[in-house]
Amino acid sequence: MELSFASREPRPDAASDTSSREEEARLVELAQQDARAFGALYRRHHPTIARYVHRRIADPEAARDVVSETFLLALKKLDAYRHRGLPFRSWLYRLATTSIHRHLRRARTFEPLDEPAERAGPRHANERREVIQTALARLAPRYQSALSLHYLEGLSVEEVSRVLGCRPGTIKARLSRGREKLRPLLEPLAQEYGT
């Protein structure tokens, strides 16, 4: 079975990416001077970070709490942020990943692998996403993070490496091992949809 979580969003061209990064660097500097300016960064990145968190945490209320925690942490630590050639978004992904892992440790959401036999197979796209999200939640956080950032958020291996603070080879290994661990969890879904 081929694991393809979602189609990746197209990347902006290099010229618009450069101007966007310059604009973002100005916004960060302004927000470091005046916390009220953080709102522009929040509005720009909230949808992306919220989508990432909601894909990792099945409970919508808990996911909203983690998103809020992430942005509060970003505001609190904004003075310590330094632009080192990475997009501000990468720093937010790192904070969100830390908040997700903290939530998972508190909630102890690692479910047993055996499901009730009477459970009916998924029939709709929402149910299919739920099955994938549930399977992903059963993996160790290091695999969840690598798989989510790479396949669901569309980050390159190098970007995931910077977000998670690991070498690219480590990320490649986590992606490979995560897919390997995820495959048997998704077998019922593959059989249901004939993929």
Protein Blocks (a to p, Z undefined) as FASTA:
>chain_A
ZZdfbacdddddfklmmmmmmmmmmmmmmmmmmmklmmmmmmmmmmmmmmmmmmmpmblm
lmmmmmmmmmmmmmmmmmmpccehiafklmmmmmmmmmmmmmmmmnopaccfbdcfklcc
dfbfklmmmmmmmmmmmpcfklmmmmmmmmmnopafklmmmmnopafklmmmmmmmmmmm
mmmmmmmmmmmnoZZ
